[in-house]
Amino acid sequence: MRKLFSKTEWSWIFYDWANSGYGIIVITAVLPIWLTSVAANNGISATHATAYWGYANSIATLAGAVLAPILGALADFQGMKGRLFYFFTALGVLGTFALTAVPSDNLFFLLAVFVVSFIGYSSANVFYDSYITDVTTDKRMDMVSSAGYGFGYLGGLVPFIIFMVGRSFFSSYGSVEFAFVLSAIWWAVFTIPFMKNVRQTYALPRVDHQVKASLKRLWHTLRVLPKYPALAGFLIAYFFYIDGVNTIFTMASSFALAIGIPSGQLIVVLLVVQLIAFPFSIVYGWLANRFGNRNVLIMGMLIYIGITLFAIFIDHPNQFWLLAFGVGSSQGGMQALSRSYLGQLVPKERSSEFFGFFNIFGKFSAIIGPAIFGIVSQTTGRVQYAAGSLSILFLIGLVIFLRLPKKTTD
């Protein structure tokens, strides 16, 4: 494996490994449960605590999405990408550490610190994604991006297992502190190779009043984007199919519980999905290198259409394992190849700006799918039909994608 990628490529890949612990430990596993206890100490019910958690996630996601294209445009100037990347990475790491300092009876302070850490996490990822144009060539981009997602899944799983084993040595509150400290240290330590070996290669010349110039460029890009049909069309197709991918990930637990999967077994399933996603993300990169990024993305959308239609007929918990395998085999690959597909389309010296738009489309795509799922589930009384209805998102994305002009690298 070491010989497959250069030192610079490996250093970029390992940032995905570095920050994935934050995603699975802080966002998914520990903080949502811990804040319920903190809320109870404030006399706030679990229902209201869940609502506040939803509001905090919405605020953090919206802030990150709004900042993404503005910061991305600024990052394209010579020397700015690294400064912004390290600033927001530090903000995320320190924000994660700061979660340990929040009193166990101050819910709103806890949520505020989380929002700060999440803005650091999501904003740093915009620059990280755009660095792919600096660390590798168009021809190698699919494999490098896929390896990033693959090792990201593994990099989230390893610290989670460490947490699950290590928490038995701590009290309830101590195990929460251990989780946050572990996530922050994991993130900081594995960012070191990136700091040593990754540099901005493509950039715009420095100008006076860079913020003002960035806003002007951003406005100009919005006006002329329709003149780039391949790029604009891909972003629209991505909006739909990634909404389906994200909705399946978001609603998977609710779906599983509704069809009778025990909560203990569900945790095992989610861990298995992480394990499956690691090798299959890399397989997607190999397939893209062999058969072309476009063809493999089409294959992925067809697989997801099959997954959602299969969900209609699930009537036994054991069948959920087949569904989970299908999701795990394609989720990371679809995300990775979408990133590299955009990286091959954008002007290299303006990659951060366009990855800022990519981030917005990815964030706001998480609106339609959950709404469709909820409406169909309530109307029919069956979560199976709700899952099946998500096939329309992949179908729309596929139709738009098939109408796009082929890239020269395909």
C-alpha positions as CSV (number, residue, x, y, z in Angstrom):
1,M,0.0,0.0,0.0
2,R,2.8,2.4,0.9
3,K,4.1,2.3,-2.7
4,L,0.8,3.1,-4.2
5,F,0.9,6.8,-3.1
6,S,3.6,9.4,-2.8
7,K,4.5,10.9,0.6
8,T,2.4,14.0,-0.2
9,E,-0.6,11.9,-1.2
10,W,-0.3,9.8,1.9
11,S,-0.1,13.0,4.1
12,W,-3.2,14.3,2.5
13,I,-5.0,11.0,2.9
14,F,-4.2,10.8,6.6
15,Y,-6.1,14.0,7.4
16,D,-9.2,12.1,6.6
17,W,-8.0,9.5,9.1
18,A,-7.3,12.3,11.5
19,N,-10.6,14.1,11.7
20,S,-12.9,11.1,11.4
21,G,-12.7,10.3,15.1
22,Y,-14.5,13.6,15.7
23,G,-17.3,12.5,13.4
24,I,-18.1,9.1,14.9
25,I,-17.2,9.7,18.6
26,V,-18.3,13.3,19.2
27,I,-21.1,13.8,16.7
28,T,-22.6,10.3,16.5
29,A,-21.8,8.3,19.6
30,V,-21.0,10.4,22.7
31,L,-22.2,14.0,22.6
32,P,-25.9,13.3,21.7
33,I,-26.2,10.9,24.6
34,W,-24.2,13.1,27.0
35,L,-26.2,16.3,26.4
36,T,-29.4,14.4,27.5
37,S,-27.7,14.0,30.9
38,V,-26.6,17.6,31.0
39,A,-30.1,18.7,30.1
40,A,-31.6,16.6,32.9
41,N,-29.2,18.4,35.3
42,N,-30.8,21.6,34.0
43,G,-34.3,20.3,34.5
44,I,-34.8,20.0,30.7
45,S,-36.6,17.0,29.3
46,A,-35.0,14.5,26.9
47,T,-37.4,15.6,24.2
48,H,-36.4,19.3,24.5
49,A,-32.7,18.3,24.7
50,T,-33.1,16.4,21.4
51,A,-34.7,19.5,19.8
52,Y,-31.9,21.7,21.0
53,W,-29.4,19.3,19.6
54,G,-31.2,19.5,16.2
55,Y,-31.1,23.3,16.4
56,A,-27.4,23.3,17.2
57,N,-26.6,21.0,14.3
58,S,-28.7,23.2,11.9
59,I,-27.0,26.4,13.1
60,A,-23.5,24.8,12.8
61,T,-24.3,23.3,9.4
62,L,-25.8,26.6,8.0
63,A,-22.9,28.6,9.3
64,G,-20.4,26.2,7.7
65,A,-22.3,26.2,4.4
66,V,-22.6,30.0,4.2
67,L,-18.9,30.5,5.0
68,A,-17.7,27.8,2.6
69,P,-17.7,29.6,-0.7
70,I,-16.5,32.9,0.8
71,L,-13.6,31.3,2.6
72,G,-12.9,29.1,-0.4
73,A,-12.6,32.2,-2.7
74,L,-10.2,33.8,-0.2
75,A,-8.2,30.6,0.1
76,D,-7.3,30.6,-3.6
77,F,-5.0,33.5,-3.2
78,Q,-1.3,32.6,-2.8
79,G,-0.5,31.6,0.8
80,M,-4.1,31.8,2.1
81,K,-5.2,28.2,1.8
82,G,-2.8,26.9,4.4
83,R,-3.5,29.7,6.8
84,L,-7.2,29.1,6.7
85,F,-6.9,25.4,6.8
86,Y,-4.7,25.4,9.9
87,F,-6.8,28.1,11.6
88,F,-10.0,26.1,11.3
89,T,-8.3,22.8,12.1
90,A,-7.0,24.4,15.3
91,L,-10.5,25.8,16.0
92,G,-12.0,22.3,15.6
93,V,-9.3,20.6,17.8
94,L,-9.4,23.2,20.5
95,G,-13.2,23.3,20.4
96,T,-13.2,19.5,21.0
97,F,-10.8,19.9,23.9
98,A,-13.0,22.6,25.3
99,L,-16.0,20.3,25.5
100,T,-14.3,18.7,28.5
101,A,-14.3,22.0,30.3
102,V,-18.1,22.5,30.1
103,P,-19.9,22.0,33.4
104,S,-22.2,19.0,33.5
105,D,-25.2,21.3,34.2
106,N,-24.8,23.9,31.4
107,L,-26.5,22.6,28.3
108,F,-26.4,25.8,26.2
109,F,-22.8,26.4,26.9
110,L,-22.1,22.8,25.8
111,L,-24.1,23.3,22.5
112,A,-22.3,26.6,21.9
113,V,-18.9,24.9,22.2
114,F,-20.1,22.1,19.9
115,V,-21.1,24.7,17.3
116,V,-17.7,26.3,17.4
117,S,-15.9,22.9,17.0
118,F,-18.2,21.8,14.2
119,I,-17.6,25.0,12.2
120,G,-13.9,24.3,12.6
121,Y,-14.4,20.7,11.4
122,S,-16.6,21.5,8.4
123,S,-14.7,24.6,7.3
124,A,-11.3,22.8,7.4
125,N,-12.8,20.1,5.3
126,V,-13.5,22.6,2.5
127,F,-9.8,23.4,2.2
128,Y,-8.8,19.8,2.7
129,D,-11.0,18.7,-0.2
130,S,-9.6,21.5,-2.4
131,Y,-6.0,20.5,-1.7
132,I,-6.6,17.3,-3.8
133,T,-5.8,19.4,-6.8
134,D,-2.4,20.3,-5.2
135,V,-1.3,16.9,-4.1
136,T,-2.0,14.7,-7.1
137,T,-2.7,14.7,-10.9
138,D,-6.1,14.4,-12.6
139,K,-5.2,10.8,-13.6
140,R,-4.5,9.7,-10.0
141,M,-7.2,11.8,-8.3
142,D,-9.9,9.1,-8.2
143,M,-7.6,6.6,-6.4
144,V,-6.2,9.2,-4.0
145,S,-9.7,10.6,-3.1
146,S,-11.1,7.1,-2.6
147,A,-8.2,6.2,-0.3
148,G,-8.9,9.3,1.7
149,Y,-12.5,8.2,2.3
150,G,-11.5,4.6,2.9
151,F,-8.9,5.4,5.5
152,G,-11.3,8.0,6.9
153,Y,-13.8,5.2,7.7
154,L,-11.0,3.2,9.3
155,G,-9.6,6.2,11.1
156,G,-13.0,6.8,12.7
157,L,-13.4,3.1,13.7
158,V,-10.1,2.7,15.4
159,P,-10.5,5.5,18.0
160,F,-14.1,4.5,18.5
161,I,-13.0,1.0,19.5
162,I,-10.3,2.5,21.7
163,F,-13.0,4.5,23.4
164,M,-15.4,1.5,23.8
165,V,-12.6,-0.5,25.5
166,G,-11.1,2.4,27.5
167,R,-14.4,3.8,28.9
168,S,-14.7,0.9,31.4
169,F,-11.8,2.4,33.3
170,F,-13.5,5.7,33.9
171,S,-16.6,7.0,35.6
172,S,-19.6,8.1,33.5
173,Y,-18.4,11.7,33.4
174,G,-14.8,10.6,33.0
175,S,-15.6,8.4,30.0
176,V,-17.1,11.4,28.3
177,E,-14.0,13.5,28.9
178,F,-11.9,10.6,27.7
179,A,-13.9,10.5,24.4
180,F,-13.5,14.2,23.8
181,V,-9.7,14.2,24.6
182,L,-9.1,11.1,22.5
183,S,-10.9,12.7,19.5
184,A,-8.9,15.9,19.8
185,I,-5.5,14.3,20.2
186,W,-6.2,11.8,17.4
187,W,-7.2,14.7,15.1
188,A,-4.1,16.8,16.1
189,V,-1.5,14.1,15.9
190,F,-2.5,12.7,12.5
191,T,-2.6,16.2,11.1
192,I,1.2,16.5,11.5
193,P,2.1,14.7,8.2
194,F,-0.2,17.1,6.4
195,M,1.5,20.0,8.0
196,K,5.0,18.7,7.1
197,N,4.3,17.6,3.5
198,V,1.3,19.3,1.9
199,R,1.6,22.7,0.2
200,Q,-0.6,24.8,-2.0
201,T,0.6,24.4,-5.6
202,Y,-2.0,26.3,-7.6
203,A,-3.0,29.8,-6.6
204,L,-4.1,33.2,-7.7
205,P,-1.6,36.1,-7.3
206,R,-1.9,38.1,-4.2
207,V,-3.9,41.3,-4.4
208,D,-4.7,44.2,-2.1
209,H,-8.0,43.9,-0.1
210,Q,-8.2,40.2,-0.6
211,V,-11.6,39.8,1.2
212,K,-13.2,42.4,-1.1
213,A,-11.6,40.8,-4.1
214,S,-12.8,37.4,-3.0
215,L,-16.4,38.6,-2.7
216,K,-16.2,40.1,-6.2
217,R,-14.9,36.8,-7.6
218,L,-17.6,34.9,-5.9
219,W,-20.3,37.1,-7.3
220,H,-18.8,36.9,-10.8
221,T,-18.6,33.0,-10.5
222,L,-22.3,32.9,-9.6
223,R,-23.2,34.9,-12.7
224,V,-21.1,33.0,-15.1
225,L,-21.6,29.4,-13.7
226,P,-24.3,28.6,-16.2
227,K,-21.7,29.1,-18.9
228,Y,-19.9,26.0,-17.6
229,P,-22.6,23.3,-18.3
230,A,-20.5,20.4,-17.2
231,L,-19.6,21.9,-13.9
232,A,-23.0,23.4,-13.2
233,G,-24.8,20.3,-14.3
234,F,-22.6,18.0,-12.2
235,L,-23.3,20.2,-9.1
236,I,-27.1,19.8,-9.7
237,A,-26.9,16.1,-10.2
238,Y,-24.7,15.8,-7.1
239,F,-27.3,17.7,-5.1
240,F,-29.9,15.0,-5.8
241,Y,-27.9,11.8,-5.6
242,I,-25.9,12.8,-2.5
243,D,-29.1,13.8,-0.8
244,G,-30.2,10.2,-1.2
245,V,-26.8,8.9,0.1
246,N,-26.9,11.3,3.1
247,T,-30.6,10.5,3.9
248,I,-30.0,6.8,3.9
249,F,-27.1,7.3,6.4
250,T,-29.2,9.7,8.5
251,M,-32.3,7.6,8.6
252,A,-30.7,4.1,8.8
253,S,-31.0,3.8,12.6
254,S,-34.7,4.9,12.6
255,F,-35.4,2.5,9.8
256,A,-33.7,-0.4,11.5
257,L,-35.4,0.1,14.8
258,A,-38.8,0.4,13.1
259,I,-38.4,-3.0,11.4
260,G,-37.4,-4.7,14.7
261,I,-33.6,-4.5,14.8
262,P,-32.5,-4.6,18.5
263,S,-30.5,-1.5,19.5
264,G,-27.5,-3.7,20.6
265,Q,-27.4,-5.4,17.2
266,L,-27.8,-2.0,15.4
267,I,-24.5,-0.8,16.9
268,V,-22.8,-3.9,15.6
269,V,-24.3,-3.3,12.1
270,L,-23.1,0.3,12.1
271,L,-19.6,-0.9,13.0
272,V,-19.7,-3.5,10.2
273,V,-20.7,-0.9,7.7
274,Q,-17.7,1.2,8.7
275,L,-15.4,-1.9,8.1
276,I,-17.0,-2.6,4.8
277,A,-16.8,1.0,3.6
278,F,-13.0,1.0,4.1
279,P,-12.0,-1.5,1.4
280,F,-14.9,-0.8,-0.9
281,S,-14.0,2.9,-1.0
282,I,-10.6,2.0,-2.3
283,V,-12.1,-0.5,-4.7
284,Y,-14.2,2.3,-6.2
285,G,-11.0,4.3,-6.8
286,W,-9.5,1.3,-8.6
287,L,-12.6,0.8,-10.7
288,A,-12.6,4.5,-11.6
289,N,-9.0,4.2,-12.7
290,R,-9.8,1.2,-14.8
291,F,-13.2,2.1,-16.3
292,G,-13.5,5.9,-15.8
293,N,-14.9,8.0,-13.0
294,R,-18.1,8.7,-14.8
295,N,-19.0,5.1,-15.5
296,V,-18.3,4.1,-11.8
297,L,-20.5,7.0,-10.5
298,I,-23.3,5.8,-12.8
299,M,-22.8,2.3,-11.4
300,G,-23.0,3.6,-7.9
301,M,-26.3,5.4,-8.6
302,L,-27.7,2.2,-10.1
303,I,-26.6,0.3,-7.0
304,Y,-28.4,2.8,-4.8
305,I,-31.5,2.6,-6.8
306,G,-31.4,-1.2,-6.3
307,I,-30.8,-0.7,-2.5
308,T,-33.7,1.6,-2.1
309,L,-36.1,-0.6,-4.1
310,F,-34.9,-3.7,-2.1
311,A,-35.8,-1.9,1.1
312,I,-39.5,-2.0,0.1
313,F,-39.5,-5.8,0.5
314,I,-37.7,-6.0,3.8
315,D,-39.9,-7.8,6.4
316,H,-37.3,-9.5,8.5
317,P,-34.4,-8.1,10.6
318,N,-31.9,-10.4,9.0
319,Q,-32.6,-8.8,5.6
320,F,-31.3,-5.5,7.0
321,W,-27.8,-7.0,6.9
322,L,-28.0,-7.2,3.1
323,L,-29.1,-3.6,3.0
324,A,-26.3,-2.5,5.3
325,F,-23.7,-4.4,3.1
326,G,-25.0,-2.6,0.0
327,V,-24.8,0.8,1.7
328,G,-21.4,0.1,3.1
329,S,-20.1,-1.0,-0.3
330,S,-21.0,2.2,-2.1
331,Q,-21.3,5.1,0.3
332,G,-17.7,6.0,0.6
333,G,-17.0,5.3,-3.0
334,M,-19.7,7.7,-4.2
335,Q,-18.5,10.5,-1.9
336,A,-14.9,10.0,-2.9
337,L,-15.5,9.9,-6.7
338,S,-17.8,12.9,-6.5
339,R,-14.9,14.8,-4.9
340,S,-12.4,13.7,-7.5
341,Y,-14.8,14.3,-10.4
342,L,-15.2,17.9,-9.3
343,G,-11.5,18.2,-8.8
344,Q,-10.9,17.2,-12.4
345,L,-13.4,19.8,-13.6
346,V,-12.5,22.9,-11.7
347,P,-9.7,25.4,-12.6
348,K,-6.9,24.4,-10.3
349,E,-6.1,27.9,-9.2
350,R,-9.7,28.4,-8.1
351,S,-10.3,24.9,-6.6
352,S,-11.1,26.2,-3.0
353,E,-13.8,28.5,-4.4
354,F,-15.5,25.7,-6.3
355,F,-15.2,23.2,-3.4
356,G,-16.9,25.9,-1.3
357,F,-19.9,25.5,-3.7
358,F,-19.5,21.8,-3.6
359,N,-19.8,22.0,0.2
360,I,-23.0,24.1,0.0
361,F,-24.6,21.6,-2.4
362,G,-23.7,18.7,-0.1
363,K,-25.0,20.5,3.0
364,F,-28.3,21.7,1.6
365,S,-29.0,18.5,-0.1
366,A,-29.9,17.1,3.3
367,I,-33.3,18.8,3.2
368,I,-35.3,17.0,0.5
369,G,-34.6,13.4,1.3
370,P,-35.5,13.4,5.0
371,A,-38.7,15.3,4.2
372,I,-39.7,12.7,1.5
373,F,-38.9,9.9,4.0
374,G,-41.0,11.4,6.7
375,I,-44.0,12.2,4.5
376,V,-44.1,8.8,2.9
377,S,-43.6,7.0,6.2
378,Q,-46.5,8.9,7.8
379,T,-48.8,8.6,4.8
380,T,-48.3,4.9,4.3
381,G,-47.4,3.8,7.8
382,R,-44.4,1.7,6.4
383,V,-40.8,2.8,6.6
384,Q,-40.1,0.3,3.8
385,Y,-42.0,2.5,1.4
386,A,-40.3,5.6,2.7
387,A,-36.9,4.1,2.0
388,G,-38.1,3.0,-1.5
389,S,-39.2,6.5,-2.3
390,L,-35.7,7.7,-2.0
391,S,-35.0,6.0,-5.4
392,I,-36.4,9.1,-7.1
393,L,-33.5,11.2,-5.9
394,F,-31.0,8.8,-7.4
395,L,-33.0,8.5,-10.6
396,I,-33.1,12.3,-11.0
397,G,-29.4,12.6,-10.3
398,L,-28.7,9.8,-12.8
399,V,-30.8,11.4,-15.5
400,I,-29.0,14.8,-15.1
401,F,-25.6,13.1,-14.9
402,L,-26.2,11.1,-18.1
403,R,-26.9,14.3,-20.0
404,L,-23.6,15.9,-19.0
405,P,-20.8,16.2,-21.6
406,K,-18.0,13.7,-20.8
407,K,-14.8,14.9,-19.2
408,T,-11.6,14.6,-21.3
409,T,-10.2,12.4,-18.5
410,D,-13.0,9.8,-19.0
